[in-house]
Amino acid sequence: MVSALLDEKIGNEQLPVGWPWRFFLFSVLIAATAAVAAFGLMFGYKPFLESNLTTQDENIKTLNKQIPAGQQDEFVRFYSQLANLDTVLKKHVFSSSLFGLLESRTNAEVMYTTMEARVPERKVVLEGMAANYAIFSQQLQAYSTSPEITGVIVNDSSAQDGKVRFRISLTIAPSVWSTHSQ
């Protein structure tokens, strides 16, 4: 009774006679194409690549025989030096702008005797002499108002022989320290 009711509601669906046969033929055609492509790659393209590789290896051996071993070693050493120099220069910090900054901000009556640059900390420690404390204070003011100098610390100052001997630490803005890659 249930099957009769289903047959009545759904009806007997009949698939066309040629449809399964066409699907099977299409699947076989796809599988055959894939098999032919795989065999073609294995037995045609792979030997072609291997013969090209062998030819290139022979060309390299011939070239190696033409250039003496000493020259080859010299070339490899030279190339290695160039690669190392490139690496060093990319990381090298150029402080030329720092000297221009100090020159433009230094009072004519101030003389530096020692300069120590601490690049990772962005600090410059200066030791020097000023004509008197008024000149020294003008120098500190010039540093404090400079946008390239973000901090000024007086480490030491003392009067000696009518002049002021000092040691100061300057914190320099990152833009002053330039590298090759910038």
TASUL-V70559 format. One record per pair of residues at least 12 apart in sequence whose C-alpha atoms are under 10 Angstrom apart, sorted by the first residue. I is the first residue (numbers start at 1). J is the second residue. If there is no record, write none. Layout:
((I,J) (I,J))
//
This chain:
((86,180) (88,180) (89,179) (89,180) (89,181) (90,179) (90,180) (90,181) (90,182) (91,178) (91,179) (91,180) (91,181) (92,178) (92,179) (92,180) (92,181) (93,119) (93,177) (93,178) (93,179) (93,180) (93,181) (94,176) (94,177) (94,178) (94,179) (94,180) (95,117) (95,119) (95,176) (95,177) (95,178) (95,179) (96,176) (96,177) (96,178) (97,175) (97,176) (97,177) (97,178) (98,117) (98,124) (98,148) (98,172) (98,176) (98,177) (98,178) (99,176) (100,176) (101,143) (101,146) (101,148) (101,149) (101,172) (101,176) (102,143) (102,149) (104,142) (105,139) (105,140) (105,141) (105,142) (105,143) (105,145) (105,146) (106,138) (106,139) (106,140) (106,142) (106,143) (107,130) (107,135) (107,136) (107,138) (107,139) (107,140) (107,142) (108,130) (108,131) (108,135) (108,139) (109,129) (109,130) (109,131) (109,132) (109,135) (109,136) (109,139) (110,128) (110,129) (110,130) (110,131) (110,132) (110,135) (110,136) (110,139) (110,163) (110,164) (110,165) (111,126) (111,127) (111,128) (111,129) (111,130) (111,131) (111,165) (112,126) (112,127) (112,128) (112,129) (112,130) (112,165) (112,166) (112,167) (113,126) (113,127) (113,128) (113,129) (113,165) (113,166) (113,167) (114,126) (114,127) (114,128) (114,167) (115,127) (115,128) (115,167) (115,168) (115,169) (116,169) (117,169) (117,170) (117,172) (118,171) (119,172) (119,174) (119,177) (120,177) (121,171) (121,172) (121,174) (122,149) (122,150) (122,170) (122,171) (122,172) (122,173) (122,174) (122,176) (122,177) (123,149) (123,150) (123,151) (123,152) (123,169) (123,170) (123,171) (123,172) (123,173) (124,149) (124,152) (124,168) (124,169) (124,170) (124,171) (124,172) (125,152) (125,153) (125,154) (125,155) (125,167) (125,168) (125,169) (125,170) (125,171) (126,154) (126,155) (126,166) (126,167) (126,168) (126,169) (126,170) (127,155) (127,156) (127,157) (127,165) (127,166) (127,167) (127,168) (127,169) (128,157) (128,164) (128,165) (128,166) (128,167) (128,168) (129,157) (129,158) (129,159) (129,160) (129,163) (129,164) (129,165) (129,166) (129,167) (130,159) (130,162) (130,163) (130,164) (130,165) (130,166) (131,159) (131,162) (131,163) (131,164) (131,165) (132,159) (132,160) (132,162) (132,163) (132,164) (132,165) (133,157) (133,158) (133,159) (133,162) (133,163) (133,164) (133,165) (134,164) (135,163) (135,164) (136,157) (136,163) (136,164) (136,165) (136,166) (140,152) (140,153) (140,154) (140,168) (143,170) (144,170) (146,172) (147,172) (147,173) (148,171) (148,172) (148,173) (148,174) (148,175) (148,176) (149,170) (149,171) (149,172) (149,173) (149,174) (149,176) (150,170) (150,171) (150,172) (150,173) (150,174) (151,169) (151,170) (151,171) (151,172) (151,173) (152,168) (152,169) (152,170) (152,171) (152,172) (153,167) (153,168) (153,169) (153,170) (153,171) (154,166) (154,167) (154,168) (154,169) (154,170) (155,167) (155,168) (155,169) (156,168) (156,169))
//
